[in-house]
Amino acid sequence: MERPVVDVEFGGKTVQVPAGGYYDRFRMNPDLDDVARDPAAGNIDFFRRIPKQIVPSRVGPVLAPNFYYRSSNVQLLFLAPLTRLRAMLPMPLEPLCAVPGHGLVALTFYSYAVCDNDPYNEASIAVIVRRPGAHGSQGLELLRSMRRRSFHAHVLALPVTTEIARVRGVHGYQLPKWRAEIDLAIGAAVTARIAAADGTPDLALGAPLPALRDVAPQSHMASNIALNLIDGRWHQTVVQWNMLSFAQTLFPKSVELTRAGGPMSQLLDGLGARKVLRLDVVKDAQLVLNMPRPVAALDDI
């Protein structure tokens, strides 16, 4: 039986969300004591030190940041020719060189089981780029990014499974989002798939599950910084990760990625993303999605 829905408004758009869900109950302003009583959310102490604030956005004042209390993801990091990456990136972004002649492309499947705007899945294709204003050795920049567990990227595709996630991403962040069927399962093995907008197969991933490492909350933090144009100006959006259970494998074997010719498959092919450098599996993590902020260093170029 389908779950009842209610109409909510965001940025002048009317969207249906699950009745009694987090968005319906809290409207992005959660009572953390109430959330803590939800067994599905787990320990939420990480979020108690990050106050929400009303901040300006392109759709008017909003409460931010967004909280994702329980999430998982799997990522394939590909080597791809720099010539292909430069052709796909808007100026003045520059792909970060990993090895001579090649940069990095990340294909990621996400599952957000408990979050402020209700459960949904997402997939992403992004190019790892140089930090705004960076100069000097790209090799050293890559090493520093790896040591800090912090990378800058430009997202080329970001399909999602729910309308509230699509509307917030498109109208709030001007991200390349559309609706698609997306599945991710992390069990004895890792499986993920995404369909094209018409429901036909696009990408399918299968891999053995690497040995997971469980760590104490807030002991293994990471961040992603997405760079994109919003209303003609460059902005950066910071995502903070509190990793809890994860694994990483360099040059993984037995990874199968089936490309069925949909838009995500075509994008990977166009980028020349073939050689898998690394497999990352995050079985459990918490994350904070901040609102975009202007990047003057890019606008001045």
C-alpha positions as CSV (number, residue, x, y, z in Angstrom):
1,M,0.0,0.0,0.0
2,E,1.3,3.4,-0.9
3,R,2.1,5.8,1.9
4,P,-0.1,8.9,2.1
5,V,1.4,12.1,0.9
6,V,0.9,15.8,1.6
7,D,1.6,18.9,-0.4
8,V,4.4,21.2,0.7
9,E,5.8,24.4,-0.9
10,F,9.5,25.1,-1.7
11,G,10.6,28.0,-3.7
12,G,7.2,28.6,-5.2
13,K,6.8,25.0,-6.2
14,T,4.3,22.6,-4.8
15,V,5.7,19.1,-4.1
16,Q,4.3,16.0,-2.5
17,V,6.2,14.4,0.4
18,P,5.3,11.5,2.7
19,A,2.7,12.4,5.3
20,G,4.2,12.2,8.8
21,G,7.8,12.1,7.4
22,Y,10.6,14.3,8.5
23,Y,9.9,17.0,6.0
24,D,6.2,17.1,6.8
25,R,6.9,17.2,10.6
26,F,9.9,19.4,10.8
27,R,10.1,21.5,7.6
28,M,13.9,21.4,7.8
29,N,13.9,22.5,11.4
30,P,14.1,19.2,13.3
31,D,13.7,18.6,17.0
32,L,16.9,16.7,17.6
33,D,15.5,15.1,20.8
34,D,12.7,13.8,18.7
35,V,15.1,12.5,16.0
36,A,17.2,10.8,18.6
37,R,14.1,8.7,19.6
38,D,14.0,7.3,16.0
39,P,15.9,4.0,16.1
40,A,16.6,4.3,12.3
41,A,18.5,7.6,12.9
42,G,21.2,6.1,15.3
43,N,23.4,8.3,17.4
44,I,22.9,12.0,16.4
45,D,25.4,13.8,18.7
46,F,27.3,14.9,15.6
47,F,24.5,17.2,14.6
48,R,24.0,18.8,18.0
49,R,27.1,20.9,17.5
50,I,26.0,22.3,14.1
51,P,23.2,24.9,14.7
52,K,20.7,25.5,11.8
53,Q,20.3,29.1,10.7
54,I,18.0,31.0,8.3
55,V,20.2,31.9,5.3
56,P,19.5,33.6,2.0
57,S,19.2,31.5,-1.1
58,R,18.1,31.9,-4.7
59,V,14.6,30.8,-3.7
60,G,14.4,33.0,-0.6
61,P,15.4,32.4,3.1
62,V,15.9,28.8,4.0
63,L,16.9,26.8,7.0
64,A,20.4,25.3,6.6
65,P,22.4,23.1,6.6
66,N,20.6,19.9,5.7
67,F,21.1,16.9,7.9
68,Y,21.5,13.4,6.7
69,Y,21.4,11.2,9.8
70,R,22.0,7.8,8.2
71,S,23.5,7.3,4.7
72,S,25.5,4.9,2.6
73,N,27.3,5.1,-0.7
74,V,29.6,3.3,-3.1
75,Q,32.0,5.1,-5.4
76,L,34.2,4.1,-8.4
77,L,37.1,6.5,-9.1
78,F,38.2,6.4,-12.7
79,L,41.2,7.6,-14.6
80,A,40.2,9.7,-17.6
81,P,42.2,11.6,-20.3
82,L,42.7,15.3,-19.3
83,T,41.8,16.3,-22.9
84,R,38.3,14.8,-22.4
85,L,37.9,16.3,-19.0
86,R,38.9,19.8,-20.1
87,A,36.4,19.7,-22.9
88,M,33.6,18.9,-20.5
89,L,34.5,21.5,-17.8
90,P,33.3,25.1,-17.9
91,M,36.1,27.7,-17.7
92,P,38.0,28.4,-15.5
93,L,37.8,25.0,-13.8
94,E,40.8,22.8,-14.4
95,P,40.9,19.0,-13.8
96,L,43.3,17.8,-11.2
97,C,46.0,15.7,-12.8
98,A,46.4,12.3,-11.1
99,V,49.0,10.7,-13.4
100,P,50.6,12.2,-16.6
101,G,47.8,12.9,-19.0
102,H,45.0,11.7,-16.8
103,G,42.6,13.1,-14.3
104,L,39.9,11.7,-12.1
105,V,36.1,11.0,-12.5
106,A,33.9,9.8,-9.7
107,L,30.8,7.7,-10.2
108,T,28.9,7.5,-6.9
109,F,25.6,5.9,-5.8
110,Y,24.1,7.2,-2.6
111,S,21.3,6.0,-0.3
112,Y,19.9,8.4,2.3
113,A,17.9,6.3,4.7
114,V,17.1,9.1,7.2
115,C,17.3,12.8,6.4
116,D,15.6,16.1,6.7
117,N,13.9,15.8,3.3
118,D,12.9,12.1,3.7
119,P,14.6,9.0,2.3
120,Y,15.9,9.0,-1.3
121,N,18.6,7.7,-3.5
122,E,21.0,9.6,-5.7
123,A,23.7,9.0,-8.3
124,S,26.5,11.3,-9.3
125,I,29.1,11.7,-12.0
126,A,31.7,14.4,-11.1
127,V,35.2,15.5,-12.3
128,I,37.8,16.1,-9.6
129,V,39.1,19.7,-10.1
130,R,41.9,21.9,-8.8
131,R,41.1,24.0,-5.7
132,P,40.2,27.6,-6.7
133,G,43.3,29.8,-6.7
134,A,45.7,26.8,-6.5
135,H,49.1,27.1,-8.0
136,G,52.2,24.9,-8.2
137,S,52.5,21.1,-8.3
138,Q,49.3,19.2,-9.0
139,G,50.8,16.1,-7.5
140,L,51.3,17.8,-4.2
141,E,47.8,19.2,-4.3
142,L,46.4,15.7,-4.9
143,L,48.5,14.3,-1.9
144,R,47.3,17.1,0.3
145,S,43.7,16.5,-0.7
146,M,44.1,12.8,0.0
147,R,45.7,13.5,3.4
148,R,42.9,15.9,4.4
149,R,40.2,13.7,2.9
150,S,38.9,16.8,1.1
151,F,38.3,17.1,-2.7
152,H,36.9,19.8,-5.0
153,A,34.7,18.6,-7.8
154,H,32.3,19.7,-10.6
155,V,29.2,17.7,-10.8
156,L,28.0,16.9,-14.3
157,A,25.0,14.7,-13.5
158,L,23.0,14.1,-10.3
159,P,19.8,12.2,-10.8
160,V,17.6,11.5,-7.7
161,T,14.6,9.3,-6.9
162,T,12.2,11.9,-5.3
163,E,10.6,15.1,-6.4
164,I,11.5,17.1,-3.3
165,A,15.2,16.2,-3.8
166,R,15.0,17.2,-7.4
167,V,13.2,20.5,-6.8
168,R,15.5,21.5,-4.0
169,G,18.6,20.6,-6.0
170,V,17.5,22.3,-9.2
171,H,15.9,25.5,-7.8
172,G,18.0,25.9,-4.7
173,Y,21.4,24.9,-6.0
174,Q,21.0,24.8,-9.8
175,L,22.4,21.3,-10.0
176,P,21.8,18.9,-12.9
177,K,19.1,16.8,-11.3
178,W,16.4,14.7,-12.8
179,R,14.1,11.9,-11.6
180,A,15.3,8.3,-12.2
181,E,15.1,4.8,-10.6
182,I,18.2,4.3,-8.5
183,D,19.0,1.3,-6.2
184,L,21.9,0.7,-3.8
185,A,22.5,-2.4,-1.6
186,I,25.5,-3.1,0.6
187,G,25.3,-6.6,2.0
188,A,27.5,-9.7,1.3
189,A,28.2,-7.9,-2.0
190,V,27.7,-4.4,-3.3
191,T,25.1,-3.8,-6.0
192,A,23.8,-0.6,-7.5
193,R,21.9,0.4,-10.6
194,I,20.3,3.4,-12.3
195,A,17.7,3.5,-15.0
196,A,17.2,6.1,-17.7
197,A,14.3,8.5,-17.3
198,D,12.1,6.2,-19.4
199,G,12.9,3.2,-17.1
200,T,15.3,1.4,-19.4
201,P,18.6,0.2,-18.0
202,D,21.5,2.7,-17.8
203,L,24.2,1.6,-15.4
204,A,24.5,-1.5,-13.2
205,L,27.3,-2.1,-10.7
206,G,28.4,-5.3,-8.9
207,A,31.4,-5.8,-6.7
208,P,32.5,-8.0,-3.7
209,L,32.2,-6.2,-0.4
210,P,35.7,-5.2,0.9
211,A,36.5,-5.7,4.6
212,L,34.8,-2.8,6.4
213,R,36.4,-0.6,9.0
214,D,34.2,0.6,11.9
215,V,35.4,3.8,13.7
216,A,34.2,6.0,16.6
217,P,31.8,8.8,15.6
218,Q,33.6,12.0,14.6
219,S,37.0,10.3,14.4
220,H,37.2,10.0,10.6
221,M,35.9,13.2,9.0
222,A,35.9,14.1,5.3
223,S,34.5,16.8,3.0
224,N,33.6,17.3,-0.6
225,I,33.4,20.8,-2.1
226,A,31.2,21.0,-5.2
227,L,31.9,24.0,-7.5
228,N,29.1,25.1,-9.8
229,L,27.6,28.2,-11.4
230,I,24.5,29.7,-9.8
231,D,22.8,32.5,-11.7
232,G,26.1,33.2,-13.6
233,R,28.3,33.3,-10.5
234,W,30.6,30.6,-9.1
235,H,29.7,29.0,-5.8
236,Q,31.0,26.2,-3.7
237,T,28.9,23.8,-1.7
238,V,30.6,22.0,1.2
239,V,29.4,18.5,2.3
240,Q,30.9,17.4,5.7
241,W,31.1,13.6,6.2
242,N,31.2,11.8,9.6
243,M,32.3,8.3,8.5
244,L,31.3,5.4,10.7
245,S,31.8,2.2,8.6
246,F,33.7,2.2,5.3
247,A,36.3,0.4,3.1
248,Q,38.6,1.3,0.3
249,T,40.3,-0.8,-2.4
250,L,42.9,0.4,-4.9
251,F,42.8,-1.2,-8.4
252,P,39.9,-3.4,-7.3
253,K,39.3,-6.7,-9.0
254,S,36.0,-8.3,-9.8
255,V,34.2,-5.0,-10.2
256,E,31.5,-5.2,-12.9
257,L,30.0,-2.0,-14.4
258,T,27.5,-2.6,-17.1
259,R,26.8,0.3,-19.4
260,A,23.5,0.0,-21.2
261,G,23.6,3.3,-23.2
262,G,21.6,5.6,-21.0
263,P,22.6,9.2,-20.2
264,M,24.9,8.2,-17.4
265,S,26.6,5.6,-19.5
266,Q,27.0,8.0,-22.4
267,L,28.5,10.6,-20.0
268,L,31.1,8.2,-18.7
269,D,32.0,7.1,-22.2
270,G,32.3,10.7,-23.3
271,L,34.7,11.4,-20.4
272,G,36.8,8.4,-21.4
273,A,36.3,6.9,-17.9
274,R,37.4,3.3,-18.2
275,K,40.2,2.4,-15.8
276,V,39.0,2.0,-12.2
277,L,41.6,3.4,-9.8
278,R,39.7,2.9,-6.5
279,L,36.5,1.4,-5.0
280,D,35.1,3.2,-1.9
281,V,32.3,1.6,0.1
282,V,30.6,3.6,2.9
283,K,28.1,1.4,4.7
284,D,27.3,4.0,7.4
285,A,27.9,7.7,7.5
286,Q,26.3,11.0,8.6
287,L,26.6,14.1,6.5
288,V,25.8,17.8,6.6
289,L,25.0,19.6,3.3
290,N,25.7,23.3,3.5
291,M,24.2,26.1,1.3
292,P,26.3,27.4,-1.6
293,R,28.6,30.3,-1.0
294,P,30.2,32.6,-3.7
295,V,33.8,31.9,-4.8
296,A,35.3,35.2,-5.7
297,A,38.6,33.5,-6.8
298,L,36.8,32.0,-9.8
299,D,34.6,35.0,-10.7
300,D,37.8,37.1,-10.9
301,I,39.4,34.8,-13.5
